Amino acid sequence: MGVPPSDLRRTVKDFTDLEVWKAAREMRRQIYMLAKKLPDFEKFGLASQVRRAAVSVTANLAEGYGRFGYQENIQFCRQARGSIYELRDHIITCVDELFISKDEGCKIDAMLQRVAMILNGYLRATLARKQSDRT
């Protein structure tokens, strides 16, 4: 059983309390470790891109949380979701170029899909709060 919405509002005092941000933070840490393993010639290419996309996820969640209205928060969450899908494509590139094994790529992709699933839940909850506050 989940936390009732009224209780959720009391337990979330900052973006760092959001489960989606916590999951994205761990994802970002894993992606940074991956970037360090990429070949030197990818230092300013793919490694830079994966780091920026990973940072974009947590940063957009934080910025969206700090915005005044639901719609702005939703838009930043959608940006974060886009960065997750960008990362998924970069992981495919890493596997295709043999920078990481297919097994490692699958594990990272599963983590990214988990973060996307949590983010989708957060988006649904935010949309529901927006609707309930209208009435």
N, C-alpha and C positions, 0 to 999 in steps of 0.2 A: 504494500500500500504506500502511495506517495505522500508527500507533505501537502496538506491542504493549501490552496492559494493564499489564504489570509496568513497562515503561518510562514509561508515562503517569503512574503514581504517583510516579515519581522526578522528572519534569519539572514537575509541578504542585505548587508549594509554597504557593500563595496563591490566593484566588479571582480575583485579577487575572491569573493565568496561564491561566485557563480560556478556551478559544476562544469559548464561548458568551457569557461576560461581555464579552469584547473586542468581539464583534459587537453585543451589546446596548448597550455604551457608545457605539459609533458611531451606532447607531440613536437613542439618547437625544439625542446631539448634533444629529442631523438634525431630530428632533422639536422640540427647543428652537428651532431656526432657523425651523421652520414656525410655532410658537406666536408668535414675534415678528412674523410677517407677518399674523396674524389681525387683524381690525378691533378698534378700541379698545373697542367695546361688548361684545366677547367676552373682554376681559382677565380678568375674574373668572368667566367661564363656560367656554366650550370651550377657550380657551388654557390656563387653569388645569388643566382635566381632562386634556388631552394631556400636559402637563408632569408631572403627578402619576402618570399611568399609565406614562410612560416611565421615571421614576425608580423606580417600583415594580418594573419588570423587573430592573434592575441590583441594586437593594437586596435583592430576594428571592433572587436568585442568590447574592449575598454572604452573606446571613443563612443560607441553606440550607447553603452550603459550611461555615459556621462551626458548624453544629449537630453534635451528637455522633453521631447514628445516621443510617443510610441513609434510613429512613422519613421523618424530619424533613426531610432534604435534598430528598427527592422531593416532599413536600408544598409546600415553598417554591418548587420548580421549577414545580409545577402552578399556583401562584399567579402566578408570572411569566408563564406561558403564557396564563393568563386575562387578564392586563394587555395582552399583545400583541393578543389578540382584541378587547379593549376599544378599543385604539388603532386597529385596523382599522375598527371601527364609526365612530370619531371622524373618520377620514379620509374615509369615505363621506359623513358629514355636511358636512365641508369642501367636498367636490366638489358635493354637492347644493345647498349654499347659495352656490356660486360663489366661495368664498373662495380656492380653488385650482383650477387647470385639471384636467380629467379625466386628462390625460397625467401631470401631477405627482402626482396621487392614485394612479395606477397604479404609478408608480416607487416611491413611498413604500410602497404595499401590497406590492410585490415585495420590498422590503427587509424589511418586517415578516414576510413569509412565510419569507424566508431565515433570519431569526433564529429563528423558530418551528421550522424544520427542524433547525437546529443544536441548539436546546434539546431537541427530541425525541430526537436522537441522544445527547445528554448524559444524558437521562432513561433511555434504553434501556441505556446503559453503566452507569449507577448501579444500575439494577435487576439487571443481570447481575452486578455486583460483590457486591450484596447476596446473590444466590443462591449465588454461588461461595464466599462467606465462610461460608455456612450449612453447606456440606459439608466 
